[in-house]
Amino acid sequence: MAYITLESGDIISEPTTLVQFLTNHGIFYEYWDPSVLSDRLQHGLDLSDQEKESVFECFQSDLERLSEQHGYTSHDMIILSATTTPNLEELLTNFQREHHHTEDEVRFIVDGEGVFTLTRNDERFGITVTPGDLISVPYGTRHYFTLTDKRHVKAIRLFQSKEGWTAIYDKDVSAS
């Protein structure tokens, strides 16, 4: 399950406290059990298009529910790893520049780990997401993303429109 690292260094990992913290900051969070997937579908980093469709089918009812509730019109899968992403370090450098979007950034983590560092309500904190975590970073929220030491993540992304997800770099601020 996700955990939050505050600027003070304190960590919030207790599930009820974590969900309450995120809710208080306007961040939508759910947990979907990735163990419903076969080992290959959950942990494979080189999935074929057909295998990706199988992952989507496993979570079809949740994807449809969220799409209906929030107006998502499409979804896809992103897999970032040293073995499947030739320009991983360059890509991560771009992700680590603080930015925002004109729509929510929604990710369901199938495998791996990453950290969203956000500034919300004048507070800066990191949310480490792990398999099963679904998070929606609200539109307009300044944030950046990086991988943990595991150095890979596989996630389903949901979109209201692909154009709305384009990163807007309103400051030349990088992760430090």
SULBEL-V568816 format. One record per helix or strand. SS is the DSSP state (h for helix, s for strand). FROM is the first residue (numbers start at 1). TO is the last residue. Records with the same first field share a line. If there is no record, write none. Layout:
# SULBEL-V568816
SS = FROM-TO / FROM-TO
This chain:
# SULBEL-V568816
s = 3-6 / 11-12 / 28-31 / 74-81 / 97-97 / 99-100 / 105-112 / 114-120 / 123-129 / 133-137 / 142-147 / 152-159 / 168-168 / 174-174
h = 15-24 / 34-36 / 39-43 / 49-58 / 60-70 / 88-95 / 162-165
